[in-house]
């Protein structure tokens, strides 16, 4: 399947922070959004902002209309939705079934007959706004799929402006734990010192912390990648500055 010459009908299950953003990215790559499932006023408003004119439909109808179905739902809900659609006989042979839950691989679609299963998980924090499109550009996307299908997942990641990184099926739970650890550590790195600064009357601790926290994280990421320090950086460390 050549995505450069193919315009797919894409249906989106889930209108939280992730689904409408990825739908917008796929629409920007030339695919047609057939429908979105959105529950609640906030979700509907998000769809209207990110995917204006796209119809809000029930899940079975989205599956019926779409060549690619994107499940942007929490991992805790995904298996039950897949099972429900299987019981309804809703799947279409050759249909692309894709989800974004970090803890699952393509195997979550094992009982969905005839589908092409792929897991795509962008490694960014989503806000549900157009800001995420900038974050998605150049970001890593974990791709998990059976070997013959893997190029399709990689191509979709590239179409969204991201960099595909292959994660094995068996490694998905470990990958999810790593993401959770990174998020928890990053939040603690801000929350704890922000509280300390607030206790001494600093009204905008973010102004004092943004440069320090950002630089420290960037430095650690460069160390993990085995990169040398940027020669444009100042030679002195934070502790040495007077």
Secondary structure by P-SEA (a helix, b strand, c coil): ccccccccbbbbccccccaaaaaaaaaaacccccbbbbccaaaaaaaaaccccbbbbcaaaaaaaccbbbbcccccccaaaaaaaaaaccccccbbbbbccccccccccccccccbbbbbbbcccccccaaaaaaaccbbbbbbccccaaaaaaaaaaaacbbbbbbcccaaaaaaaaaaaaaaaaaaacaaaaaaaaaacccccccccaaaaaaaaaaaaaaaaccccccccccccccccc
